[in-house]
Amino acid sequence: MRMKPILVSLVLFAAILILLPSLLVLPYGTTYTEPAPASVANKEKEKKEEAVSVAVYRSEKSETMDIPIEDYVTGVVAAEMPSEFNIEALKAQALTARTFVVAKLTNPPGNLPSEAVVTDTIQDQVYKDKDQLQKTWGKNFEKKYAKIEEAVNSTAGQILTYDGNPIYASFFSTSNGYTENSEDYWENAAPYLRSVESPWDVDSPKYEDKISFTVGEFEQKLGVTLPSDGSIGTIKNLTEGKRVAEASVNGKTFSGREIRDLLELRSSDFTWQRSGDSITVTTKGYGHGVGMSQYGANGMAEEGKPYSDIVKYYYKDVAISEMERYVSNLTAQK
């Protein structure tokens, strides 16, 4: 007895419905899962990032506050770099700020009050909240803050790594035309903190500075007695970054950093000149000189360089990585 065509079709349709789940099981026991839409994946990524918070010691209030990491990065970029800078420079600054704090989160210092991970001062990175920025910027707050947020949001979750680890993303205001090898200012040599040329900084308003001392002030600050012949001292040699490595004052030897600290100079690239009872010290650059120059970053950005090129210029052989793998254990604890 032959089945009618309509009945055959119904039987086949029913069989397909029964077999469909098993057809979606791939060979070797791998079950097919339809990939989530990109928008869903991005939302999940954002949720994980929002779950990461930073314990910040607020110095004015003497208390520790938990701040979502991207809000923290926004407050650091706003406090540390002029909002008038090119958006690509601000993005580069966002990476340095986020990298710095992720390194702290994965290896907390343990010496701050109230279980804080960072302070809001130059001891770590300067951070300002919206209320503080509102007072600083006044009627320009909305426009300036929106620009900073754009820079932070467009780099959300990105950090700088070297050999698979977050770097020490040091930065400073203005170079003397070169950045400094880390071991020429600090004790340790970091392979990604190498001296590079930074010619854009000459346009910085902080490129050159002069400060004067009386002979008595100079002697007191350095703990020396100057020769009676009217001389000051001898700059013996320079670092690769063209800063003073070593200087001698009437037989006493100093590093360039020591003189910078004792005289409170803007930079360890300095020269000095004596005229009667007055000594004038001229400096080039502003800051320690290690890592990314902010004015150099802005100069590169103004020439059309994207933030990825900027950070890879100032930090040698680094990669831009997702922070998720480094903080996933922190989100799991929340």
Solvent accessible surface area in square Angstrom, and as a share of the most:
residue,aa,sasa,rsa
1,M,241,1.08
2,R,226,0.83
3,M,105,0.47
4,K,154,0.65
5,P,109,0.68
6,I,135,0.68
7,L,87,0.43
8,V,60,0.34
9,S,67,0.43
10,L,110,0.55
11,V,79,0.45
12,L,108,0.54
13,F,123,0.51
14,A,48,0.37
15,A,39,0.30
16,I,98,0.50
17,L,101,0.50
18,I,138,0.70
19,L,99,0.49
20,L,84,0.42
21,P,89,0.56
22,S,68,0.44
23,L,117,0.58
24,L,91,0.45
25,V,78,0.45
26,L,78,0.39
27,P,95,0.60
28,Y,222,0.84
29,G,67,0.64
30,T,76,0.44
31,T,92,0.53
32,Y,109,0.41
33,T,111,0.65
34,E,131,0.59
35,P,105,0.66
36,A,62,0.48
37,P,83,0.52
38,A,77,0.60
39,S,66,0.43
40,V,66,0.38
41,A,52,0.40
42,N,81,0.42
43,K,126,0.53
44,E,83,0.37
45,K,62,0.26
46,E,91,0.41
47,K,126,0.53
48,K,94,0.40
49,E,13,0.06
50,E,120,0.54
51,A,38,0.29
52,V,1,0.01
53,S,27,0.17
54,V,0,0.00
55,A,17,0.13
56,V,0,0.00
57,Y,43,0.16
58,R,11,0.04
59,S,50,0.32
60,E,149,0.67
61,K,123,0.52
62,S,77,0.49
63,E,78,0.35
64,T,39,0.23
65,M,71,0.32
66,D,105,0.54
67,I,12,0.06
68,P,58,0.37
69,I,0,0.00
70,E,29,0.13
71,D,77,0.40
72,Y,0,0.00
73,V,0,0.00
74,T,6,0.04
75,G,2,0.02
76,V,0,0.00
77,V,0,0.00
78,A,11,0.08
79,A,30,0.23
80,E,40,0.18
81,M,3,0.02
82,P,52,0.33
83,S,8,0.05
84,E,122,0.55
85,F,14,0.06
86,N,39,0.20
87,I,44,0.22
88,E,34,0.15
89,A,0,0.00
90,L,0,0.00
91,K,30,0.13
92,A,0,0.00
93,Q,0,0.00
94,A,0,0.00
95,L,0,0.00
96,T,0,0.00
97,A,0,0.00
98,R,0,0.00
99,T,0,0.00
100,F,17,0.07
101,V,0,0.00
102,V,0,0.00
103,A,31,0.24
104,K,49,0.21
105,L,14,0.07
106,T,64,0.37
107,N,115,0.59
108,P,81,0.51
109,P,50,0.32
110,G,73,0.70
111,N,122,0.63
112,L,25,0.13
113,P,64,0.40
114,S,75,0.49
115,E,162,0.73
116,A,5,0.04
117,V,17,0.09
118,V,0,0.00
119,T,8,0.05
120,D,13,0.07
121,T,46,0.27
122,I,154,0.78
123,Q,121,0.54
124,D,24,0.12
125,Q,1,0.01
126,V,33,0.19
127,Y,16,0.06
128,K,67,0.28
129,D,36,0.19
130,K,112,0.47
131,D,103,0.53
132,Q,48,0.21
133,L,3,0.01
134,Q,82,0.36
135,K,175,0.74
136,T,86,0.50
137,W,37,0.13
138,G,32,0.31
139,K,198,0.84
140,N,68,0.35
141,F,17,0.07
142,E,129,0.58
143,K,166,0.70
144,K,36,0.15
145,Y,22,0.08
146,A,58,0.45
147,K,62,0.26
148,I,0,0.00
149,E,69,0.31
150,E,101,0.45
151,A,0,0.00
152,V,0,0.00
153,N,99,0.51
154,S,59,0.38
155,T,0,0.00
156,A,27,0.21
157,G,1,0.01
158,Q,38,0.17
159,I,0,0.00
160,L,0,0.00
161,T,5,0.03
162,Y,66,0.25
163,D,125,0.65
164,G,35,0.33
165,N,91,0.47
166,P,29,0.18
167,I,3,0.02
168,Y,105,0.40
169,A,1,0.00
170,S,8,0.05
171,F,33,0.14
172,F,10,0.04
173,S,19,0.12
174,T,1,0.01
175,S,0,0.00
176,N,12,0.06
177,G,17,0.16
178,Y,67,0.26
179,T,1,0.00
180,E,2,0.01
181,N,12,0.06
182,S,2,0.01
183,E,64,0.29
184,D,59,0.30
185,Y,21,0.08
186,W,69,0.24
187,E,165,0.74
188,N,119,0.61
189,A,67,0.52
190,A,18,0.14
191,P,70,0.44
192,Y,27,0.10
193,L,4,0.02
194,R,71,0.26
195,S,21,0.13
196,V,15,0.09
197,E,103,0.46
198,S,0,0.00
199,P,77,0.48
200,W,50,0.18
201,D,0,0.00
202,V,91,0.52
203,D,126,0.65
204,S,7,0.05
205,P,107,0.68
206,K,71,0.30
207,Y,42,0.16
208,E,87,0.39
209,D,43,0.22
210,K,128,0.54
211,I,60,0.30
212,S,71,0.46
213,F,12,0.05
214,T,61,0.35
215,V,17,0.10
216,G,44,0.42
217,E,83,0.37
218,F,0,0.00
219,E,42,0.19
220,Q,139,0.62
221,K,65,0.28
222,L,5,0.02
223,G,54,0.52
224,V,19,0.11
225,T,97,0.56
226,L,13,0.07
227,P,35,0.22
228,S,124,0.80
229,D,113,0.58
230,G,36,0.35
231,S,50,0.32
232,I,12,0.06
233,G,29,0.28
234,T,84,0.49
235,I,54,0.28
236,K,107,0.45
237,N,73,0.38
238,L,102,0.51
239,T,16,0.09
240,E,109,0.49
241,G,0,0.00
242,K,93,0.40
243,R,3,0.01
244,V,6,0.03
245,A,34,0.26
246,E,58,0.26
247,A,0,0.00
248,S,18,0.12
249,V,0,0.00
250,N,86,0.44
251,G,75,0.72
252,K,92,0.39
253,T,70,0.41
254,F,10,0.04
255,S,43,0.28
256,G,1,0.01
257,R,92,0.33
258,E,86,0.38
259,I,0,0.00
260,R,39,0.14
261,D,79,0.41
262,L,77,0.39
263,L,2,0.01
264,E,134,0.60
265,L,9,0.05
266,R,76,0.28
267,S,1,0.01
268,S,4,0.03
269,D,25,0.13
270,F,3,0.01
271,T,82,0.48
272,W,36,0.13
273,Q,135,0.60
274,R,66,0.24
275,S,84,0.54
276,G,63,0.61
277,D,92,0.48
278,S,46,0.30
279,I,0,0.00
280,T,42,0.24
281,V,0,0.00
282,T,26,0.15
283,T,3,0.02
284,K,80,0.34
285,G,2,0.02
286,Y,76,0.29
287,G,14,0.13
288,H,39,0.17
289,G,0,0.00
290,V,0,0.00
291,G,3,0.03
292,M,0,0.00
293,S,0,0.00
294,Q,14,0.06
295,Y,42,0.16
296,G,0,0.00
297,A,0,0.00
298,N,27,0.14
299,G,16,0.15
300,M,9,0.04
301,A,5,0.04
302,E,116,0.52
303,E,115,0.52
304,G,62,0.60
305,K,85,0.36
306,P,56,0.35
307,Y,36,0.14
308,S,33,0.21
309,D,67,0.35
310,I,0,0.00
311,V,0,0.00
312,K,95,0.40
313,Y,62,0.23
314,Y,1,0.00
315,Y,0,0.00
316,K,59,0.25
317,D,121,0.63
318,V,12,0.07
319,A,50,0.39
320,I,51,0.26
321,S,27,0.17
322,E,81,0.36
323,M,1,0.00
324,E,64,0.29
325,R,170,0.62
326,Y,29,0.11
327,V,3,0.02
328,S,54,0.35
329,N,91,0.47
330,L,38,0.19
331,T,30,0.17
332,A,84,0.65
333,Q,139,0.62
334,K,141,0.60
